[in-house]
Amino acid sequence: MLISGKNVFNEFKNDLDRINMVYVENTFKDKNILDFIMSNKLKYKMLNKKEFNNMFKGNNQKIGLDVKDYEYSDFKDFDYEADFVLILDHISDPHNFGAIIRTCEAAGVKNIIIPKDRSVKITQTVYKTSTGALNYVNIYRVTNLKNTIDKLKEKDYFIYAAEAGGKLYKDISYSDKKVLIIGSEGFGISKNILKEADEIISIPLNGHVNSLNASVAAGVLIYGIK
């Protein structure tokens, strides 16, 4: 996987085994990073501007990495002592996913569950948008969300689904062990997953728009109910 940016590079300083190659644009001037590359004997290549920008699009900050693909956590090893779990039901936008991961890490939420099919994966955009938070949370990819929710219920988790028409999230007394489900952009939570909810919760909308961006809704609810 190709990823870029100073923050991304700095987050991989503690996980050097995952770095296959460092790519540096030949006008890059950050002495601390260059010294780190040399002192740790990392494999690197110097590229001219055109070569570098062909490999790394956008605001790449003249530093890029080829890293081993992200390793998702295995749900078989899930820690059922965790008091808050976030489930993303077919989120498709990598910017939303990265922003949600960032919010979770900041709020102390360590466990995010996504489905394997029809869901965004960990990409360069997710890495950059999460600004390093990805290294501090567990991302579980599961084959069947409904079965996963059933397992969580067996361990005394209470399931809250974020959807229009539910109770206002501020008016609810929350369980000690809680699961929050956020639906996909444009479609919301799947009907079969919504049926699994113990409570449907909503954010009050007092303007002219009738919905919030998925990452914004997740941020409001994570901090509102945790």
Beta strands, then each sheet from edge to edge (+ up, - down):
strand 1: 2-4
strand 2: 19-25
strand 3: 44-47
strand 4: 63-67
strand 5: 84-89
strand 6: 111-115
strand 7: 138-142
strand 8: 158-168
strand 9: 178-183
strand 10: 199-202
sheet 1: 1+ 4- 2+ 3+
sheet 2: 7+ 6+ 5+ 9+ 8+ 10+
end
